[in-house]
């Protein structure tokens, strides 16, 4: 059975700009043949069982020649596979997608094309430059600054481009920018024409510079702007001052390390990224089931006998309630007992299992819960929490006369992460902040970095804490949090980070 090839445009770089249709096709692919993609999240969208084949080119470095790529597409399709040819930008705009489509058509290989947001559109939008404007430009022209090296003469009519006016977007021209600027000026375009150059468009490490045709080559050299970059020429570049929304995001240019477990860091990464931060994933912990479920199962069997069941985290809810369902029970098994939760996120996690918390302390700490929980002498209380839960909550409840079963429903273990990336960012001053979402992330992170010979100093980058217990763990290690979240949630932590950088703009951590 013959397979099919889909030529898919990944867009300009921001993973969020992948089309819905493109993501659907990636999820069903048998093989993904991809170009240079800076963000591995594109490949994470693909079917986990799909083969991944890198055939990218960067400048003069070619993993595979185009003729070989063409043959590879045909070979994989003839094996009956659903092949996705994943290309940056749009396949048909300087992406050689037309050549690949022609090759497939000539050999009778079924194919489809899913467009992507063209790099020019992404670069202009994220750099604050409208490509057309009724006042300045009624036309826009896309042109390559890197033609087929086998061609004897150029096919680009630079004189016509100079005389046409409007906006000119040059792809793959950064190495020839001096020549391109000279050709436009020699053919009549004024040397004062505004020019912007956008590198790594739409990505959190986007860089852009602005000049004129007469000055831009020198600026690019001074600022060390390199491939991949687009050149935008025209009066519309002047709009950039007021429309440059992306590079004006509160955390743009800031590099922040996230120490939360990989499978839980998504919301924090998403919120920080939405504010423009560059992220280094440094997951200091990982969450695992108990080594033995026996104690958990026994507590579930007698669940109806507890006056209170207390959950201190979302992890505890998921672990305990997941096991409850696995044993064939549901929410009815809690009987008449009450439920307490530390924090609204924990309470929301309970709702997903049909359970409503009877008590949530206003301050999201174990001490606040112990003080406010209405237990009477003789009440039976189940603490469903991590294996490393501190003794304070249990002791406080026992002092009130409660009979407490403290059951570890999950384990918090130290995790490995790329210390080298963290070291590089600290060494060259790129790392502005580190986030901590629990005392365990503090301890595990510091143990890992110390073992690797890396000293984390709160004078070189800001440390951000989600709450009092996390802050205390930092202080015990001789470190001071730059900010502690006022509301002990992920959004609260992000708000604290934003407040810090607003208040310290221009200071040592900025």
C-alpha positions as CSV (number, residue, x, y, z in Angstrom):
1,X,0.0,0.0,0.0
2,X,1.3,3.4,-0.9
3,X,1.8,5.9,1.8
4,X,1.5,9.7,1.6
5,X,3.9,12.6,2.2
6,X,2.6,15.8,3.9
7,X,4.7,18.9,3.4
8,X,4.1,20.8,6.6
9,X,5.1,24.3,7.5
10,X,6.1,24.6,11.1
11,X,5.9,28.4,11.1
12,X,8.5,31.0,12.1
13,X,9.7,29.4,15.4
14,X,7.1,30.0,18.1
15,X,5.6,26.5,18.8
16,X,2.3,28.2,19.5
17,X,2.1,29.3,15.8
18,X,1.9,25.8,14.5
19,X,-1.5,25.3,12.8
20,X,-4.1,23.0,14.4
21,X,-4.1,20.9,11.2
22,X,-0.4,20.6,11.3
23,X,-0.4,19.4,14.9
24,X,-3.1,16.8,14.0
25,X,-1.0,15.4,11.1
26,X,2.1,15.3,13.2
27,X,0.3,13.3,15.9
28,X,-0.5,10.6,13.3
29,X,2.8,10.5,11.5
30,X,4.8,7.3,11.0
31,X,8.0,9.2,10.2
32,X,8.9,12.9,10.5
33,X,11.7,14.2,8.3
34,X,12.6,17.6,9.6
35,X,14.7,20.6,9.0
36,X,16.6,22.6,11.6
37,X,14.1,23.5,14.4
38,X,15.3,25.3,17.4
39,X,12.5,24.2,19.7
40,X,12.3,20.5,20.4
41,X,8.6,21.0,21.3
42,X,7.8,20.7,17.6
43,X,8.9,17.1,17.6
44,X,7.2,16.5,20.9
45,X,3.9,17.0,19.0
46,X,4.7,14.0,16.8
47,X,3.4,10.5,17.3
48,X,5.7,9.1,20.0
49,X,6.2,5.9,17.9
50,X,7.2,7.9,14.8
51,X,10.7,7.7,13.4
52,X,12.5,11.1,13.4
53,X,15.0,11.9,10.7
54,X,17.0,15.1,10.7
55,X,17.9,16.4,7.3
56,X,18.5,20.1,8.1
57,X,20.7,22.6,6.5
58,X,22.3,25.7,8.2
59,X,24.4,27.9,5.9
60,X,27.0,25.7,4.2
61,X,26.4,22.8,6.7
62,X,24.2,20.2,4.9
63,X,23.2,17.0,6.8
64,X,21.8,15.7,3.5
65,X,21.7,17.1,0.0
66,X,18.3,18.0,-1.5
67,X,18.4,15.2,-4.0
68,X,18.9,12.7,-1.2
69,X,16.0,14.3,0.8
70,X,13.8,13.9,-2.3
71,X,14.7,10.2,-2.6
72,X,14.2,9.6,1.1
73,X,10.6,11.0,0.9
74,X,9.8,8.7,-2.0
75,X,11.4,5.6,-0.3
76,X,9.5,6.1,3.0
77,X,6.1,6.7,1.2
78,X,6.6,3.5,-0.9
79,X,6.9,1.6,2.4
80,X,3.3,2.6,3.1
81,X,4.2,5.2,5.8
82,X,2.5,8.5,6.6
83,X,5.4,10.8,6.1
84,X,5.5,14.4,7.4
85,X,8.2,16.6,5.9
86,X,8.4,19.3,8.6
87,X,9.9,22.6,7.3
88,X,10.4,26.0,9.0
89,X,8.1,28.8,7.9
90,X,5.9,27.9,4.9
91,X,7.0,25.1,2.5
92,X,6.3,27.2,-0.6
93,X,8.1,30.4,0.4
94,X,11.8,29.8,-0.1
95,X,11.5,26.4,1.5
96,X,12.1,24.3,-1.5
97,X,8.7,22.7,-0.9
98,X,7.8,23.2,-4.6
99,X,10.8,21.2,-5.7
100,X,9.9,18.4,-3.3
101,X,6.2,18.4,-4.4
102,X,7.3,18.2,-8.1
103,X,9.6,15.3,-7.4
104,X,6.8,13.4,-5.6
105,X,4.2,14.2,-8.3
106,X,6.5,12.9,-11.1
107,X,6.9,9.6,-9.2
108,X,3.2,9.2,-8.5
109,X,3.6,9.6,-4.7
110,X,0.4,11.0,-3.0
111,X,1.1,14.2,-1.2
112,X,-0.5,17.1,0.6
113,X,0.7,20.6,1.6
114,X,-0.2,22.3,4.9
115,X,0.9,25.9,4.9
116,X,2.7,27.5,7.8
117,X,2.9,31.0,9.0
118,X,5.7,32.5,6.8
119,X,8.8,33.7,8.6
120,X,8.3,37.2,7.1
121,X,4.8,37.4,8.7
122,X,6.1,36.1,12.0
123,X,9.1,38.4,12.1
124,X,7.1,41.5,11.2
125,X,4.4,40.9,13.7
126,X,6.7,40.0,16.6
127,X,9.1,43.0,15.8
128,X,6.2,45.5,15.6
129,X,6.5,46.2,11.9
130,X,3.3,46.1,9.7
131,X,4.4,45.0,6.3
132,X,1.8,47.2,4.6
133,X,0.4,50.5,5.7
134,X,-1.9,52.9,3.9
135,X,0.5,55.8,4.7
136,X,3.8,54.1,3.8
137,X,3.5,50.9,1.8
138,X,0.8,49.5,-0.5
139,X,2.9,46.5,-1.6
140,X,5.3,44.0,-0.1
141,X,7.9,41.9,-1.9
142,X,9.6,38.8,-0.7
143,X,13.0,38.0,-2.1
144,X,15.8,35.6,-1.4
145,X,19.3,37.0,-0.6
146,X,20.8,33.6,-1.2
147,X,20.2,32.3,-4.7
148,X,21.0,28.8,-6.1
149,X,24.9,28.8,-6.2
150,X,24.8,27.0,-9.5
151,X,23.2,30.0,-11.3
152,X,25.7,32.0,-13.4
153,X,23.8,35.3,-13.0
154,X,21.3,36.7,-10.6
155,X,17.6,36.5,-11.5
156,X,16.8,39.3,-9.0
157,X,16.1,42.6,-10.7
158,X,17.5,44.9,-8.0
159,X,16.7,48.0,-10.0
160,X,13.1,47.1,-10.2
161,X,13.0,46.3,-6.5
162,X,14.6,49.7,-5.7
163,X,12.2,51.6,-7.9
164,X,9.0,49.8,-6.8
165,X,9.1,51.1,-3.3
166,X,6.8,49.5,-0.8
167,X,8.2,47.0,1.7
168,X,11.0,44.6,0.8
169,X,11.6,41.5,2.9
170,X,14.9,39.6,2.2
171,X,15.2,36.0,3.3
172,X,18.6,34.4,3.9
173,X,20.4,37.6,3.2
174,X,22.2,38.3,6.4
175,X,25.6,37.2,5.1
176,X,25.2,39.5,2.0
177,X,23.5,42.4,3.8
178,X,26.2,44.9,2.8
179,X,26.0,43.9,-0.9
180,X,22.1,44.0,-0.8
181,X,22.1,47.4,0.8
182,X,24.6,48.7,-1.8
183,X,22.6,47.3,-4.7
184,X,19.4,48.9,-3.5
185,X,21.1,52.3,-3.1
186,X,23.0,52.0,-6.4
187,X,19.6,51.5,-8.1
188,X,17.9,54.5,-6.6
189,X,16.7,53.6,-3.1
190,X,17.6,56.3,-0.6
191,X,20.4,55.5,1.9
192,X,18.1,56.9,4.6
193,X,15.4,54.2,4.0
194,X,14.7,52.5,7.3
195,X,15.8,48.9,7.7
196,X,15.2,46.3,10.5
197,X,16.9,43.0,10.9
198,X,15.2,40.3,13.0
199,X,17.1,37.2,14.2
200,X,15.3,34.1,15.6
201,X,11.9,35.7,14.9
202,X,9.0,34.9,17.3
203,X,11.2,33.0,19.7
204,X,12.1,34.1,23.2
205,X,15.6,34.8,22.2
206,X,14.6,37.0,19.3
207,X,16.9,39.9,18.6
208,X,16.3,42.9,16.3
209,X,18.3,45.9,15.2
210,X,17.3,48.9,13.3
211,X,19.1,51.3,11.0
212,X,19.1,52.6,7.4
213,X,20.3,51.2,4.1
214,X,23.5,53.2,4.6
215,X,24.1,52.0,8.2
216,X,22.5,48.6,8.7
217,X,25.5,46.5,7.6
218,X,27.7,48.1,10.2
219,X,25.1,47.7,12.9
220,X,24.6,44.0,12.1
221,X,28.4,43.5,12.3
222,X,28.7,45.3,15.6
223,X,25.7,43.6,17.2
224,X,26.8,40.2,15.8
225,X,23.4,39.4,14.2
226,X,23.7,36.1,12.4
227,X,21.6,33.5,10.5
228,X,18.7,32.9,10.8
229,X,17.6,36.5,10.3
230,X,15.3,38.4,8.0
231,X,15.9,41.9,6.6
232,X,12.9,44.3,6.3
233,X,13.4,47.4,4.2
234,X,10.9,50.3,4.0
235,X,9.2,53.2,5.7
236,X,7.0,50.8,7.7
237,X,10.0,50.0,9.9
238,X,9.4,53.4,11.5
239,X,6.3,52.0,13.1
240,X,8.4,49.7,15.3
241,X,8.9,52.2,18.1
242,X,5.2,52.1,19.1
243,X,4.3,48.6,18.0
244,X,7.1,46.4,19.3
245,X,4.9,44.5,21.8
246,X,6.9,41.3,21.9
247,X,10.3,42.7,22.9
248,X,8.6,45.0,25.4
249,X,7.0,42.1,27.4
250,X,7.9,42.4,31.1
251,X,10.3,39.5,31.2
252,X,11.7,39.6,27.6
253,X,15.4,38.9,27.6
254,X,15.3,37.5,31.2
255,X,16.5,33.9,31.6
256,X,14.8,32.1,34.4
257,X,15.4,28.5,35.7
258,X,12.4,26.3,36.6
259,X,13.2,23.6,39.2
260,X,9.7,22.0,39.3
261,X,9.3,18.4,38.1
262,X,9.0,18.1,34.3
263,X,5.5,16.8,34.3
264,X,4.3,19.6,36.5
265,X,6.2,22.5,35.2
266,X,3.9,23.2,32.2
267,X,1.8,25.9,33.8
268,X,4.8,27.8,35.2
269,X,6.7,27.5,31.9
270,X,3.6,28.7,30.0
271,X,3.0,31.7,32.2
272,X,6.6,32.8,32.3
273,X,7.0,32.3,28.5
274,X,3.8,34.4,27.9
275,X,5.6,37.3,29.7
276,X,8.7,36.9,27.5
277,X,11.0,34.9,29.7
278,X,13.6,32.5,28.4
279,X,13.4,29.2,30.3
280,X,16.0,26.8,31.5
281,X,14.4,23.5,32.6
282,X,16.3,22.3,35.7
283,X,13.8,19.8,37.3
284,X,15.2,19.1,40.7
285,X,12.6,16.5,41.7
286,X,10.5,13.8,40.2
287,X,7.3,12.4,41.6
288,X,6.9,8.6,41.9
289,X,4.3,6.2,43.3
290,X,5.0,4.6,46.7
291,X,7.4,1.7,46.6
292,X,4.6,-0.3,48.2
293,X,0.9,0.5,48.0
294,X,-0.1,-1.5,51.1
295,X,-0.3,1.3,53.6
296,X,-2.3,3.5,51.1
297,X,-4.6,0.6,50.3
298,X,-5.3,0.0,54.0
299,X,-6.1,3.7,54.5
300,X,-8.5,3.5,51.6
301,X,-10.2,0.4,53.0
302,X,-11.0,2.3,56.2
303,X,-11.6,5.7,54.5
304,X,-15.2,6.0,55.8
305,X,-14.0,5.9,59.4
306,X,-12.0,9.2,59.1
307,X,-13.5,12.4,60.3
308,X,-11.1,14.4,58.2
309,X,-9.0,13.5,55.1
310,X,-6.3,16.2,54.5
311,X,-4.6,16.8,51.1
312,X,-1.6,19.1,51.1
313,X,-0.9,19.2,47.4
314,X,-2.3,18.4,43.9
315,X,0.1,15.5,43.7
316,X,-1.5,14.0,46.8
317,X,-5.0,14.3,45.4
318,X,-4.0,12.6,42.1
319,X,-2.1,9.8,43.8
320,X,-4.7,9.0,46.4
321,X,-7.8,9.4,44.3
322,X,-6.2,7.6,41.4
323,X,-5.5,4.6,43.6
324,X,-9.0,4.9,45.0
325,X,-10.4,4.5,41.5
326,X,-8.0,1.7,40.7
327,X,-9.3,-0.3,43.6
328,X,-12.8,0.0,42.3
329,X,-14.1,2.8,44.6
330,X,-15.3,6.3,43.9
331,X,-16.2,9.5,45.8
332,X,-18.9,7.8,47.7
333,X,-16.3,5.8,49.6
334,X,-15.4,8.9,51.7
335,X,-18.7,8.5,53.5
336,X,-19.6,11.3,55.9
337,X,-16.0,12.3,56.5
338,X,-14.8,15.9,55.8
339,X,-12.1,16.9,53.4
340,X,-9.5,19.6,53.9
341,X,-7.1,21.0,51.2
342,X,-4.1,23.3,51.3
343,X,-4.6,25.8,48.5
344,X,-7.1,26.4,45.8
345,X,-5.2,24.3,43.2
346,X,-5.5,21.3,45.5
347,X,-9.2,22.0,46.0
348,X,-9.7,22.3,42.3
349,X,-7.9,18.9,41.8
350,X,-10.4,17.4,44.2
351,X,-13.3,18.7,42.2
352,X,-12.0,16.7,39.2
353,X,-12.8,13.6,41.2
354,X,-16.2,14.8,42.3
355,X,-15.0,15.9,45.8
356,X,-15.5,19.4,47.3
357,X,-13.1,20.5,50.1
358,X,-14.9,21.4,53.3
359,X,-12.0,23.5,54.5
360,X,-9.2,25.5,52.7
361,X,-7.1,27.8,54.9
362,X,-6.7,31.4,53.7
363,X,-3.0,31.0,53.9
364,X,-1.8,28.0,52.0
365,X,0.6,26.5,54.5
366,X,0.5,23.4,56.8
367,X,0.7,25.6,59.9
368,X,-2.4,27.6,58.8
369,X,-4.3,24.4,58.1
370,X,-3.4,23.0,61.5
371,X,-4.5,26.1,63.3
372,X,-7.8,26.4,61.5
373,X,-8.9,22.8,61.1
374,X,-11.9,22.1,63.4
375,X,-10.8,18.8,64.9
376,X,-12.0,17.6,68.3
377,X,-10.3,15.2,70.7
378,X,-10.7,11.7,69.4
379,X,-11.3,12.7,65.7
380,X,-9.5,10.5,63.2
381,X,-7.5,12.3,60.6
382,X,-5.8,10.9,57.5
383,X,-2.9,12.9,56.0
384,X,-2.5,11.9,52.4
385,X,0.7,13.5,51.3
386,X,4.3,13.0,50.3
387,X,6.8,10.7,51.9
388,X,8.9,13.8,52.9
389,X,6.1,15.7,54.6
390,X,7.3,17.6,57.7
391,X,6.2,16.5,61.1
392,X,4.7,19.9,62.1
393,X,1.2,19.3,60.7
394,X,0.9,15.9,62.3
395,X,2.2,17.1,65.7
396,X,-0.2,20.1,65.7
397,X,-3.2,17.8,65.0
398,X,-2.1,15.3,67.7
399,X,-1.8,18.2,70.2
400,X,-5.4,19.0,69.5
401,X,-6.3,15.4,70.5
402,X,-6.7,13.9,67.0
403,X,-5.7,10.4,66.1
404,X,-3.6,10.8,62.9
405,X,-2.6,8.4,60.2
406,X,0.2,10.0,58.2
407,X,0.3,8.1,54.9
408,X,2.8,8.6,52.1
409,X,0.7,8.5,48.9
410,X,3.6,9.4,46.7
411,X,7.4,9.8,46.8
412,X,9.4,13.0,46.0
413,X,12.8,12.0,44.7
414,X,15.8,13.9,43.5
415,X,16.0,14.2,39.7
416,X,18.9,14.7,37.3
417,X,19.0,17.8,35.1
418,X,21.5,19.5,32.8
419,X,23.8,21.3,35.2
420,X,26.0,22.3,32.3
421,X,23.3,24.5,30.8
422,X,22.8,26.1,34.1
423,X,26.5,26.7,34.7
424,X,26.9,28.3,31.2
425,X,24.0,30.7,31.9
426,X,25.3,31.6,35.4
427,X,28.9,32.0,34.1
428,X,28.0,34.4,31.3
429,X,25.5,36.4,33.3
430,X,22.4,35.3,31.3
431,X,20.6,33.7,34.3
432,X,18.5,36.3,36.1
433,X,16.3,34.1,38.3
434,X,15.6,30.7,39.7
435,X,12.1,29.6,40.8
436,X,11.4,27.2,43.6
437,X,7.9,25.7,44.2
438,X,8.6,23.6,47.3
439,X,11.1,23.0,50.0
440,X,12.1,19.8,48.3
441,X,12.9,21.6,45.0
442,X,15.3,23.8,47.1
443,X,17.1,21.0,48.8
444,X,17.4,18.8,45.7
445,X,18.5,21.6,43.5
446,X,21.2,22.8,45.9
447,X,22.4,19.3,46.5
448,X,22.7,18.6,42.7
449,X,24.5,21.9,41.9
450,X,26.8,21.6,44.9
451,X,27.8,18.1,43.8
452,X,28.6,19.4,40.4
453,X,30.8,22.2,41.8
454,X,28.3,24.9,41.0
455,X,27.7,27.5,43.7
456,X,24.3,29.3,43.5
457,X,24.6,32.7,45.0
458,X,21.6,35.0,45.6
459,X,23.7,38.0,44.8
460,X,24.2,36.8,41.2
461,X,20.6,35.9,40.4
462,X,17.3,36.4,42.1
463,X,15.7,33.4,43.9
464,X,11.9,33.2,43.8
465,X,9.8,31.2,46.3
466,X,6.2,30.1,46.2
467,X,5.6,30.3,49.9
468,X,6.9,30.4,53.5
469,X,8.0,26.8,53.8
470,X,10.0,27.1,50.5
471,X,11.5,30.4,51.7
472,X,12.5,28.8,55.0
473,X,14.4,26.0,53.1
474,X,16.3,28.7,51.2
475,X,17.2,30.6,54.4
476,X,18.3,27.3,56.0
477,X,20.8,27.1,53.1
478,X,22.0,30.6,53.7
479,X,20.1,32.1,50.8
480,X,17.5,34.9,50.7
481,X,14.5,34.8,48.4
482,X,14.2,38.0,46.3
483,X,10.4,37.6,46.4
484,X,7.9,35.2,48.0
485,X,4.6,34.8,46.3
486,X,1.8,36.6,48.2
487,X,-0.7,33.9,47.1
488,X,1.1,30.6,47.2
489,X,0.2,29.4,43.8
490,X,1.9,29.2,40.4
491,X,0.1,32.4,39.2
492,X,1.0,34.0,42.5
493,X,4.7,33.1,42.0
494,X,4.6,34.6,38.5
495,X,3.0,37.8,39.9
496,X,5.9,38.0,42.5
497,X,8.5,37.7,39.7
498,X,6.8,40.4,37.6
499,X,6.6,42.7,40.7
500,X,10.3,42.1,41.4
501,X,11.5,43.1,38.0
502,X,9.2,46.1,37.8
503,X,10.6,47.3,41.1
504,X,14.2,46.6,40.4
505,X,14.4,47.7,36.7
506,X,18.0,48.6,36.1
507,X,19.2,47.0,39.3
508,X,21.8,44.2,39.6
509,X,19.5,41.3,38.7
510,X,18.0,43.1,35.7
